[in-house]
């Protein structure tokens, strides 16, 4: 069975690939970017390219902040957008999936005013979504 890469390894690769592409699009050399970020070029290179063993460095919060705030870099990872505005205290809304209509088939008679029927609704709000549970007990 193939092993799934850990989240930090996956993030390191996504960040490095996106940063390398960003620098190429903006025509900013890694040397210039390293100077602007006040880090060594070798350190920047560890984010953009694999090491001889095939691994990449995972950026810490300071690097994320500097790359976003000083270079204008943005990254979307697992539905979350990482930008300089994220670091300015502005909450960035998670990219939402389109809403879907759920069809519920209920073939039996149900009277909310009849005391023999029961309706139970519960709501949960885990991060990034709302879960609704609906339970109906039909009249016999």
Number of C-alpha atoms within 10 A of each C-alpha: 3 4 5 8 9 9 9 13 15 14 18 21 20 18 23 22 14 18 19 18 13 17 17 12 9 9 10 14 13 18 15 13 18 18 12 13 18 11 14 13 16 11 12 21 18 17 23 22 16 15 12 7 6 7 14 22 21 19 19 8 10 9 15 20 22 17 21 19 18 13 17 13 18 20 17 14 12 10 13 13 16 17 20 20 16 16 15 10 8 10 9 13 11 14 12 10 7 6 6 6 6 6 6 6 6 9 7 9 9 17 12 12 8 9 8 12 15 15 12 9 9 9 10 10 9 8 7 10 9 9 9 9 9 9 10 13 12 16 14 8
